[in-house]
Amino acid sequence: MDNFRFHKVSAILDCFNRKGHEVLYLPPYSSFLNPIEEVFSKYKCCVKRRRPENETKLFKYMTEGLNTITPEDCDGYYRHIKSYVRRSLNNEIIQNKQFYLALFVFPFYFFMNFSSNTWKFKHCKSKKLNIHGFD
């Protein structure tokens, strides 16, 4: 699972534990290991592309957007993450879009917002590089 706060609520964890499942969390900034992120991406693009002009159209397009996600899409998303999972389990470094965002964009963002504290910038930068495995 990703590290969304809701996934760490005791009721959710208890549900998994009762069924005999062990909960494992994905490393930070590793959305490429979570196929639901690709579903969300397609869904948001479908809604955004139609440019809803009001709330009524927004809800209409949101409902219609759900129907654009096919079983074939989901199979493709799953196949796509499989290569990343294998590489992560082998502790390979994965350099994809998220890697470069974590390396170059996010640290700069933190630097711009916390310019009075350069140590925090460096700390955030080093923390965000741990996206290549489950160590």
DSSP file (Angstrom, degrees, kcal/mol; ACC not computed):
  #  RESIDUE AA STRUCTURE BP1 BP2  ACC     N-H-->O    O-->H-N    N-H-->O    O-->H-N    TCO  KAPPA ALPHA  PHI   PSI    X-CA   Y-CA   Z-CA
    1    1 A M              0   0    0      0, 0.0    25,-3.6     0, 0.0     2,-0.0   0.000 360.0 360.0 360.0 156.2    0.0    0.0    0.0
    2    2 A D        -     0   0    0     23,-0.2     5,-0.0     1,-0.1    29,-0.0  -0.243 360.0-100.5 -78.1 180.0    1.0    3.6   -0.4
    3    3 A N        +     0   0    0     24,-0.1     5,-0.1    22,-0.1    -1,-0.1   0.098  64.5 147.8 -94.4  23.6    1.6    5.8    2.6
    4    4 A F    >   -     0   0    0      1,-0.1     3,-1.6     3,-0.1     4,-0.4  -0.376  56.4-123.4 -58.7 134.0   -1.7    7.6    2.6
    5    5 A R  G >  S+     0   0    0      1,-0.3     3,-1.8     2,-0.2     4,-0.2   0.827 108.2  61.4 -53.1 -38.3   -2.7    8.3    6.2
    6    6 A F  G >  S+     0   0    0      1,-0.3     3,-1.4     2,-0.2    -1,-0.3   0.830  95.1  62.5 -59.3 -32.8   -6.1    6.5    5.8
    7    7 A H  G <  S+     0   0    0     -3,-1.6    -1,-0.3     1,-0.3    -2,-0.2   0.598 100.0  54.9 -70.5  -9.7   -4.2    3.2    5.1
    8    8 A K  G <  S+     0   0    0     -3,-1.8    -1,-0.3    -4,-0.4    -2,-0.2   0.338  76.5 121.9-105.3   5.5   -2.6    3.4    8.6
    9    9 A V  S X> S-     0   0    0     -3,-1.4     4,-2.2    -4,-0.2     3,-0.7  -0.466  70.9-124.2 -68.5 138.9   -5.8    3.6   10.5
   10   10 A S  H 3> S+     0   0    0      1,-0.3     4,-3.0     2,-0.2     5,-0.2   0.834 108.8  58.4 -58.2 -35.1   -6.1    0.8   13.0
   11   11 A A  H 3> S+     0   0    0      2,-0.2     4,-1.6     1,-0.2    -1,-0.3   0.894 109.5  44.8 -62.2 -38.7   -9.5   -0.3   11.6
   12   12 A I  H <> S+     0   0    0     -3,-0.7     4,-1.8    -6,-0.2    -2,-0.2   0.940 114.9  47.0 -69.0 -47.8   -7.9   -0.8    8.2
   13   13 A L  H  X S+     0   0    0     -4,-2.2     4,-2.5     1,-0.2    -2,-0.2   0.894 110.6  52.9 -62.2 -40.5   -4.9   -2.6    9.6
   14   14 A D  H  X S+     0   0    0     -4,-3.0     4,-2.8    -5,-0.2    -1,-0.2   0.889 104.9  55.9 -61.6 -39.6   -7.0   -4.8   11.8
   15   15 A C  H  X S+     0   0    0     -4,-1.6     4,-1.1    -5,-0.2    -1,-0.2   0.928 111.1  43.2 -59.5 -46.1   -9.1   -5.9    8.8
   16   16 A F  H  <>S+     0   0    0     -4,-1.8     5,-2.5     1,-0.2     3,-0.3   0.922 113.7  51.3 -65.4 -44.0   -6.0   -7.1    7.0
   17   17 A N  H ><5S+     0   0    0     -4,-2.5     3,-1.6     1,-0.2    -2,-0.2   0.888 105.3  55.5 -62.9 -40.1   -4.6   -8.8   10.1
   18   18 A R  H 3<5S+     0   0    0     -4,-2.8    -1,-0.2     1,-0.3    -2,-0.2   0.833 107.7  50.3 -61.4 -31.8   -7.8  -10.7   10.7
   19   19 A K  T 3<5S-     0   0    0     -4,-1.1    -1,-0.3    -3,-0.3    -2,-0.2   0.428 122.0-108.8 -86.9   1.1   -7.6  -12.1    7.2
   20   20 A G  T < 5S+     0   0    0     -3,-1.6     2,-0.3     1,-0.3    -3,-0.2   0.676  71.5 140.2  83.2  17.8   -4.0  -13.1    7.8
   21   21 A H      < -     0   0    0     -5,-2.5     2,-0.5    -6,-0.1    -1,-0.3  -0.734  47.3-137.5 -96.8 143.4   -2.4  -10.5    5.5
   22   22 A E        -     0   0    0     -2,-0.3     2,-0.5    -5,-0.0    -9,-0.0  -0.861  20.9-132.8 -95.6 130.5    0.8   -8.7    6.3
   23   23 A V        -     0   0    0     -2,-0.5     2,-0.4   -10,-0.1   -10,-0.0  -0.735  26.2-178.6 -87.9 123.8    0.6   -5.0    5.5
   24   24 A L        -     0   0    0     -2,-0.5     2,-0.4   -22,-0.0    -2,-0.0  -0.972  14.4-144.8-120.8 137.9    3.6   -3.6    3.6
   25   25 A Y        -     0   0    0     -2,-0.4   -23,-0.2   109,-0.1   -22,-0.1  -0.787  16.9-118.2-104.0 145.4    4.0    0.0    2.6
   26   26 A L        -     0   0    0    -25,-3.6     3,-0.1    -2,-0.4     5,-0.1  -0.414  39.2 -97.4 -72.2 153.4    5.6    1.3   -0.6
   27   27 A P    >   -     0   0    0      0, 0.0     3,-0.8     0, 0.0   -24,-0.1  -0.341  53.6 -84.1 -65.6 155.5    8.6    3.5   -0.3
   28   28 A P  T 3  S+     0   0    0      0, 0.0   -26,-0.0     0, 0.0    -3,-0.0  -0.271 112.6  17.2 -58.6 147.3    8.0    7.3   -0.5
   29   29 A Y  T 3  S+     0   0    0      1,-0.1     3,-0.1    -3,-0.1    73,-0.1   0.852  89.7 119.0  59.4  39.6    7.7    8.7   -4.0
   30   30 A S    X   +     0   0    0     -3,-0.8     3,-2.4     1,-0.1     4,-0.1  -0.248  15.3 140.7-126.9  45.5    7.2    5.4   -5.7
   31   31 A S  G >   +     0   0    0      1,-0.3     3,-1.9     2,-0.2     6,-0.3   0.740  64.1  75.0 -60.6 -21.1    3.8    5.8   -7.3
   32   32 A F  G 3  S+     0   0    0      1,-0.3    -1,-0.3    -3,-0.1    52,-0.2   0.624  91.4  56.6 -66.6 -11.3    5.2    3.8  -10.2
   33   33 A L  G <  S+     0   0    0     -3,-2.4    -1,-0.3     1,-0.1    -2,-0.2   0.367  95.8  74.5 -95.8   3.3    4.8    0.7   -8.0
   34   34 A N    X>  -     0   0    0     -3,-1.9     3,-1.7    -4,-0.1     4,-0.5  -0.915  63.2-163.5-122.8 104.0    1.1    1.4   -7.4
   35   35 A P  H >> S+     0   0    0      0, 0.0     4,-1.3     0, 0.0     3,-0.9   0.758  85.6  69.3 -62.0 -24.6   -1.2    0.6  -10.4
   36   36 A I  H 3> S+     0   0    0      1,-0.2     4,-2.7     2,-0.2     5,-0.2   0.802  89.1  65.6 -64.3 -25.4   -4.1    2.6   -9.0
   37   37 A E  H <> S+     0   0    0     -3,-1.7     4,-2.0    -6,-0.3    -1,-0.2   0.866 100.5  49.4 -63.3 -35.2   -2.1    5.7   -9.6
   38   38 A E  H <X S+     0   0    0     -3,-0.9     4,-2.3    -4,-0.5    -1,-0.2   0.857 109.3  52.0 -71.9 -34.5   -2.3    5.0  -13.4
   39   39 A V  H  X S+     0   0    0     -4,-1.3     4,-2.6     2,-0.2    -2,-0.2   0.951 111.1  47.3 -62.5 -48.9   -6.1    4.5  -13.0
   40   40 A F  H  X S+     0   0    0     -4,-2.7     4,-2.8     1,-0.2     5,-0.2   0.888 110.3  53.8 -59.6 -39.5   -6.4    7.9  -11.2
   41   41 A S  H  X S+     0   0    0     -4,-2.0     4,-2.2     2,-0.2    -1,-0.2   0.936 111.1  43.6 -62.6 -47.8   -4.2    9.5  -13.9
   42   42 A K  H  X S+     0   0    0     -4,-2.3     4,-2.4     2,-0.2    -1,-0.2   0.921 114.5  51.4 -63.6 -42.9   -6.4    8.4  -16.8
   43   43 A Y  H  X S+     0   0    0     -4,-2.6     4,-2.0     1,-0.2    -2,-0.2   0.934 111.0  46.5 -60.1 -48.7   -9.5    9.2  -14.9
   44   44 A K  H  X S+     0   0    0     -4,-2.8     4,-2.9     1,-0.2     5,-0.2   0.893 111.9  51.6 -63.6 -39.5   -8.4   12.8  -14.1
   45   45 A C  H  X S+     0   0    0     -4,-2.2     4,-2.7    -5,-0.2    -1,-0.2   0.908 107.9  52.2 -63.4 -41.5   -7.2   13.3  -17.7
   46   46 A C  H  X S+     0   0    0     -4,-2.4     4,-0.8     2,-0.2    -1,-0.2   0.908 115.4  40.8 -61.6 -42.1  -10.6   12.2  -19.0
   47   47 A V  H >< S+     0   0    0     -4,-2.0     3,-0.7    -5,-0.2     4,-0.4   0.938 116.8  47.9 -71.8 -46.8  -12.5   14.6  -16.8
   48   48 A K  H >< S+     0   0    0     -4,-2.9     3,-1.6     1,-0.2    -2,-0.2   0.879 104.4  60.6 -62.9 -39.9  -10.0   17.5  -17.2
   49   49 A R  H 3< S+     0   0    0     -4,-2.7    -1,-0.2     1,-0.3    -2,-0.2   0.807 100.7  55.2 -58.8 -31.3  -10.0   17.2  -21.1
   50   50 A R  T << S-     0   0    0     -4,-0.8    -1,-0.3    -3,-0.7    -2,-0.2   0.584  98.6-143.5 -82.2  -9.2  -13.7   17.8  -21.2
   51   51 A R    <   -     0   0    0     -3,-1.6    -3,-0.1    -4,-0.4    -2,-0.1   0.936  12.8-140.4  48.4  69.4  -13.3   21.1  -19.3
   52   52 A P        -     0   0    0      0, 0.0    -1,-0.1     0, 0.0     3,-0.1  -0.329  10.8-159.0 -60.7 136.8  -16.4   21.2  -17.2
   53   53 A E        +     0   0    0      1,-0.1     2,-0.3    -2,-0.0    -2,-0.1   0.616  69.7  10.7 -94.4 -15.1  -17.9   24.7  -17.0
   54   54 A N  S  > S-     0   0    0      1,-0.1     4,-2.3     0, 0.0     5,-0.1  -0.930  85.3 -91.4-153.8 176.0  -20.0   24.1  -13.9
   55   55 A E  H  > S+     0   0    0     -2,-0.3     4,-2.4     1,-0.2     5,-0.2   0.871 120.0  55.2 -63.9 -38.2  -20.5   21.7  -11.0
   56   56 A T  H  > S+     0   0    0      1,-0.2     4,-2.1     2,-0.2    -1,-0.2   0.937 111.6  43.4 -61.1 -47.4  -23.3   19.8  -12.8
   57   57 A K  H  > S+     0   0    0      2,-0.2     4,-3.1     1,-0.2     5,-0.3   0.875 110.1  57.7 -67.1 -35.8  -21.1   19.1  -15.8
   58   58 A L  H  X S+     0   0    0     -4,-2.3     4,-2.3     1,-0.2    -2,-0.2   0.951 109.5  43.3 -58.0 -49.8  -18.2   18.3  -13.5
   59   59 A F  H  X S+     0   0    0     -4,-2.4     4,-2.2     2,-0.2    -1,-0.2   0.875 113.8  52.0 -65.2 -36.7  -20.2   15.5  -11.8
   60   60 A K  H  X S+     0   0    0     -4,-2.1     4,-2.5    -5,-0.2    -2,-0.2   0.946 112.7  44.3 -62.4 -48.2  -21.5   14.3  -15.1
   61   61 A Y  H  X S+     0   0    0     -4,-3.1     4,-2.4     1,-0.2    -2,-0.2   0.835 110.9  55.0 -67.6 -32.9  -18.0   14.1  -16.6
   62   62 A M  H  X S+     0   0    0     -4,-2.3     4,-1.2    -5,-0.3    -1,-0.2   0.927 110.4  45.5 -64.6 -43.6  -16.7   12.4  -13.4
   63   63 A T  H  X S+     0   0    0     -4,-2.2     4,-0.7     1,-0.2     3,-0.4   0.931 115.7  45.8 -64.5 -46.0  -19.3    9.7  -13.7
   64   64 A E  H >< S+     0   0    0     -4,-2.5     3,-0.7     1,-0.2     4,-0.4   0.849 105.2  62.6 -66.0 -33.5  -18.7    9.2  -17.4
   65   65 A G  H >< S+     0   0    0     -4,-2.4     3,-1.4     1,-0.2     4,-0.4   0.838  94.5  61.1 -61.2 -34.1  -14.9    9.2  -16.8
   66   66 A L  H >< S+     0   0    0     -4,-1.2     3,-1.0    -3,-0.4    -1,-0.2   0.855  98.9  57.2 -61.1 -33.9  -15.2    6.1  -14.6
   67   67 A N  T << S+     0   0    0     -3,-0.7    -1,-0.3    -4,-0.7    -2,-0.2   0.597  93.1  68.9 -74.9  -9.9  -16.6    4.2  -17.6
   68   68 A T  T <  S+     0   0    0     -3,-1.4     2,-0.7    -4,-0.4    -1,-0.2   0.655  78.4  89.3 -82.6 -13.7  -13.5    5.0  -19.7
   69   69 A I    <   -     0   0    0     -3,-1.0   -30,-0.0    -4,-0.4    -1,-0.0  -0.752  65.8-168.2 -89.2 115.0  -11.3    2.7  -17.6
   70   70 A T     >  -     0   0    0     -2,-0.7     4,-2.0     1,-0.1     5,-0.2  -0.539  36.8-111.7-101.2 163.5  -11.4   -0.8  -19.1
   71   71 A P  H  > S+     0   0    0      0, 0.0     4,-2.4     0, 0.0     5,-0.2   0.856 121.0  57.1 -58.4 -33.9  -10.3   -4.2  -17.8
   72   72 A E  H  > S+     0   0    0      2,-0.2     4,-2.2     1,-0.2     5,-0.1   0.892 104.0  52.1 -65.2 -38.9   -7.7   -4.0  -20.6
   73   73 A D  H  > S+     0   0    0      2,-0.2     4,-2.5     1,-0.2    -1,-0.2   0.947 109.9  49.0 -58.4 -48.1   -6.4   -0.7  -19.1
   74   74 A C  H  X S+     0   0    0     -4,-2.0     4,-2.3     1,-0.2    -2,-0.2   0.885 109.2  51.9 -62.5 -40.0   -6.1   -2.4  -15.7
   75   75 A D  H  X S+     0   0    0     -4,-2.4     4,-2.6     1,-0.2    -1,-0.2   0.919 110.8  49.1 -60.2 -42.8   -4.2   -5.3  -17.1
   76   76 A G  H  X S+     0   0    0     -4,-2.2     4,-2.3     2,-0.2    -2,-0.2   0.899 109.5  50.8 -64.1 -41.3   -1.8   -2.9  -18.8
   77   77 A Y  H  X S+     0   0    0     -4,-2.5     4,-1.8     2,-0.2    -1,-0.2   0.906 111.6  48.5 -63.3 -41.1   -1.2   -1.0  -15.6
   78   78 A Y  H  X S+     0   0    0     -4,-2.3     4,-1.4     1,-0.2    -2,-0.2   0.928 111.5  48.7 -65.1 -45.2   -0.5   -4.2  -13.7
   79   79 A R  H  X S+     0   0    0     -4,-2.6     4,-0.8     1,-0.2    -1,-0.2   0.893 108.7  56.0 -60.7 -38.7    1.9   -5.4  -16.4
   80   80 A H  H  X S+     0   0    0     -4,-2.3     4,-0.6     1,-0.2     3,-0.4   0.901 108.8  44.5 -62.2 -42.8    3.6   -2.0  -16.3
   81   81 A I  H  X S+     0   0    0     -4,-1.8     4,-2.6     1,-0.2    -1,-0.2   0.746  96.2  77.2 -76.4 -21.0    4.4   -2.1  -12.6
   82   82 A K  H  X S+     0   0    0     -4,-1.4     4,-2.3     1,-0.2    -1,-0.2   0.890  93.2  50.2 -58.0 -39.9    5.6   -5.7  -12.7
   83   83 A S  H  X S+     0   0    0     -4,-0.8     4,-2.0    -3,-0.4    -1,-0.2   0.880 111.5  49.0 -66.8 -35.4    8.9   -4.7  -14.1
   84   84 A Y  H  X S+     0   0    0     -4,-0.6     4,-2.7    -3,-0.2    -2,-0.2   0.896 109.7  51.5 -68.6 -39.7    9.4   -2.1  -11.4
   85   85 A V  H  X S+     0   0    0     -4,-2.6     4,-2.8     2,-0.2     5,-0.2   0.945 110.4  48.5 -62.8 -47.6    8.5   -4.5   -8.7
   86   86 A R  H  X S+     0   0    0     -4,-2.3     4,-1.3     1,-0.2    -1,-0.2   0.928 113.9  46.4 -57.0 -46.5   11.0   -7.0   -9.9
   87   87 A R  H  <>S+     0   0    0     -4,-2.0     5,-2.8     1,-0.2    -1,-0.2   0.875 111.9  51.2 -66.4 -37.3   13.7   -4.4  -10.1
   88   88 A S  H ><5S+     0   0    0     -4,-2.7     3,-1.9     1,-0.2    46,-0.6   0.917 107.6  51.7 -66.1 -43.1   12.9   -3.0   -6.7
   89   89 A L  H 3<5S+     0   0    0     -4,-2.8    -1,-0.2     1,-0.3    -2,-0.2   0.793 108.5  52.4 -64.4 -26.6   13.1   -6.4   -5.1
   90   90 A N  T 3<5S-     0   0    0     -4,-1.3    -1,-0.3    -5,-0.2    -2,-0.2   0.322 116.1-119.1 -87.5   7.5   16.5   -6.8   -6.7
   91   91 A N  T < 5 +     0   0    0     -3,-1.9    -3,-0.2     1,-0.2     2,-0.2   0.790  58.1 158.8  58.3  31.0   17.5   -3.4   -5.1
   92   92 A E      < -     0   0    0     -5,-2.8     2,-0.5    -6,-0.1    -1,-0.2  -0.531  47.8-109.2 -78.8 151.5   18.1   -1.9   -8.6
   93   93 A I        -     0   0    0     -2,-0.2     2,-0.7     2,-0.0    39,-0.1  -0.708  29.5-152.2 -80.7 128.0   18.1    1.8   -8.9
   94   94 A I        -     0   0    0     -2,-0.5     2,-0.8    -6,-0.0    37,-0.1  -0.901  11.0-172.4-105.4 113.1   15.0    2.9  -10.8
   95   95 A Q        +     0   0    0     -2,-0.7     2,-0.2     4,-0.1    -2,-0.0  -0.824  31.9 129.1-109.2  94.3   15.5    6.2  -12.7
   96   96 A N  S  > S-     0   0    0     -2,-0.8     4,-2.1     0, 0.0     5,-0.2  -0.532  76.7 -67.3-126.4-164.9   12.2    7.2  -14.1
   97   97 A K  H  > S+     0   0    0      1,-0.2     4,-2.4     2,-0.2     5,-0.2   0.900 132.3  51.0 -57.7 -43.5   10.1   10.4  -14.0
   98   98 A Q  H  > S+     0   0    0      1,-0.2     4,-2.7     2,-0.2    -1,-0.2   0.876 107.4  54.9 -62.9 -36.7    9.5   10.1  -10.2
   99   99 A F  H  > S+     0   0    0      1,-0.2     4,-2.2     2,-0.2    -1,-0.2   0.946 111.1  43.4 -60.9 -48.1   13.2    9.7   -9.6
  100  100 A Y  H  X>S+     0   0    0     -4,-2.1     4,-2.9     2,-0.2     5,-0.8   0.857 112.7  52.4 -70.2 -34.0   14.1   12.9  -11.4
  101  101 A L  I  X>S+     0   0    0     -4,-2.4     5,-2.9    -5,-0.2     4,-0.6   0.938 112.8  45.3 -63.0 -45.0   11.2   14.8   -9.8
  102  102 A A  I  <5S+     0   0    0     -4,-2.7    -2,-0.2    -5,-0.2    -1,-0.2   0.866 118.2  44.2 -65.5 -35.3   12.4   13.7   -6.4
  103  103 A L  I  <5S+     0   0    0     -4,-2.2    -2,-0.2    -5,-0.2    -1,-0.2   0.904 132.7   9.8 -77.4 -42.5   16.0   14.5   -7.2
  104  104 A F  I  X5S+     0   0    0     -4,-2.9     4,-0.9    -5,-0.2    -3,-0.2   0.838 127.8  39.0-110.7 -43.3   15.6   17.9   -8.9
  105  105 A V  I  X<S+     0   0    0     -5,-0.8     4,-2.4    -4,-0.6    -3,-0.2   0.964 113.7  45.9 -81.6 -53.3   12.1   19.4   -8.6
  106  106 A F  H  ><S+     0   0    0     -5,-2.9     4,-2.6     1,-0.2     5,-0.2   0.904 112.5  50.0 -62.5 -42.9   11.0   18.6   -5.1
  107  107 A P  H  > S+     0   0    0      0, 0.0     4,-2.5     0, 0.0    -1,-0.2   0.913 111.7  49.8 -61.0 -38.3   14.3   19.6   -3.4
  108  108 A F  H  X S+     0   0    0     -4,-0.9     4,-2.7     2,-0.2    -2,-0.2   0.909 109.0  52.7 -64.2 -40.7   14.2   22.9   -5.3
  109  109 A Y  H  X S+     0   0    0     -4,-2.4     4,-1.8     1,-0.2    -1,-0.2   0.932 111.3  45.7 -59.2 -46.7   10.6   23.4   -4.2
  110  110 A F  H  X S+     0   0    0     -4,-2.6     4,-2.1     1,-0.2    -1,-0.2   0.890 111.2  53.3 -65.3 -37.5   11.6   22.8   -0.6
  111  111 A F  H  < S+     0   0    0     -4,-2.5    -2,-0.2    -5,-0.2    -1,-0.2   0.924 108.8  49.4 -62.7 -42.8   14.6   25.1   -1.0
  112  112 A M  H >< S+     0   0    0     -4,-2.7     3,-0.5     1,-0.2    -1,-0.2   0.861 117.1  41.0 -65.0 -35.2   12.3   27.9   -2.3
  113  113 A N  H 3< S+     0   0    0     -4,-1.8    -1,-0.2     1,-0.2    -2,-0.2   0.713 126.2  32.6 -87.1 -21.2    9.9   27.5    0.5
  114  114 A F  T >< S+     0   0    0     -4,-2.1     3,-2.6    -5,-0.2     7,-0.3  -0.210  71.5 144.3-126.0  42.2   12.4   27.1    3.3
  115  115 A S  T <   +     0   0    0     -3,-0.5     3,-0.3     1,-0.3    -1,-0.1   0.718  68.2  61.8 -60.7 -21.2   15.3   29.2    2.0
  116  116 A S  T 3  S+     0   0    0      1,-0.2     2,-0.4    -3,-0.1    -1,-0.3   0.607 104.1  51.8 -78.8  -8.7   16.2   30.4    5.5
  117  117 A N    <>  +     0   0    0     -3,-2.6     4,-1.3    -6,-0.2     3,-0.4  -0.718  58.6 169.6-129.9  82.3   17.0   26.8    6.5
  118  118 A T  H  > S+     0   0    0     -2,-0.4     4,-2.2    -3,-0.3     5,-0.2   0.789  76.4  63.8 -67.8 -26.7   19.4   25.2    4.0
  119  119 A W  H  > S+     0   0    0      1,-0.2     4,-2.7     2,-0.2    -1,-0.2   0.927 101.4  50.8 -61.2 -43.0   20.0   22.2    6.2
  120  120 A K  H  > S+     0   0    0     -3,-0.4     4,-2.9     1,-0.2     5,-0.2   0.897 107.6  54.0 -62.0 -39.6   16.3   21.2    5.9
  121  121 A F  H  X S+     0   0    0     -4,-1.3     4,-2.4    -7,-0.3    -1,-0.2   0.945 111.1  44.7 -58.4 -48.7   16.6   21.5    2.2
  122  122 A K  H  X S+     0   0    0     -4,-2.2     4,-2.3     1,-0.2    -2,-0.2   0.896 113.1  51.3 -64.7 -39.4   19.6   19.1    2.1
  123  123 A H  H  X S+     0   0    0     -4,-2.7     4,-2.1     2,-0.2    -2,-0.2   0.932 111.2  47.1 -63.2 -46.1   17.8   16.7    4.5
  124  124 A C  H  X S+     0   0    0     -4,-2.9     4,-1.9     1,-0.2    -2,-0.2   0.901 110.6  54.0 -62.4 -40.6   14.7   16.6    2.4
  125  125 A K  H  < S+     0   0    0     -4,-2.4     4,-0.4    -5,-0.2    -2,-0.2   0.938 110.6  43.9 -61.3 -47.4   16.7   16.0   -0.7
  126  126 A S  H >< S+     0   0    0     -4,-2.3     3,-0.9     1,-0.2    -1,-0.2   0.867 111.9  54.1 -68.9 -34.1   18.5   13.0    0.7
  127  127 A K  H >< S+     0   0    0     -4,-2.1     3,-1.1     1,-0.2    -1,-0.2   0.869 103.7  56.2 -65.1 -36.2   15.3   11.6    2.1
  128  128 A K  T 3< S+     0   0    0     -4,-1.9    -1,-0.2     1,-0.2    -2,-0.2   0.516  90.8  73.1 -78.8  -4.4   13.6   11.7   -1.2
  129  129 A L  T <   +     0   0    0     -3,-0.9     2,-2.0    -4,-0.4     3,-0.4   0.565  68.4  94.9 -85.9  -6.6   16.2    9.6   -3.0
  130  130 A N    <   +     0   0    0     -3,-1.1    -1,-0.2     1,-0.2     3,-0.0  -0.454  48.9 109.4 -84.4  68.7   15.1    6.4   -1.3
  131  131 A I        +     0   0    0     -2,-2.0    -1,-0.2  -104,-0.1   -32,-0.1   0.297  52.4  80.6-121.4   7.9   12.8    5.3   -4.1
  132  132 A H  S    S-     0   0    0     -3,-0.4     2,-0.3   -39,-0.1    -2,-0.1   0.443  98.9  -6.2-101.5   2.3   14.7    2.4   -5.6
  133  133 A G  S    S-     0   0    0    -42,-0.1   -44,-0.1   -43,-0.1   -45,-0.1  -0.961  70.1 -92.4-171.0-171.3   13.9   -0.5   -3.3
  134  134 A F              0   0    0    -46,-0.6  -109,-0.1    -2,-0.3   -45,-0.1  -0.040 360.0 360.0-110.2  29.8   12.3   -1.7   -0.1
  135  135 A D              0   0    0      0, 0.0    -1,-0.2     0, 0.0    -5,-0.0   0.530 360.0 360.0 -67.7 360.0   15.4   -1.3    2.2
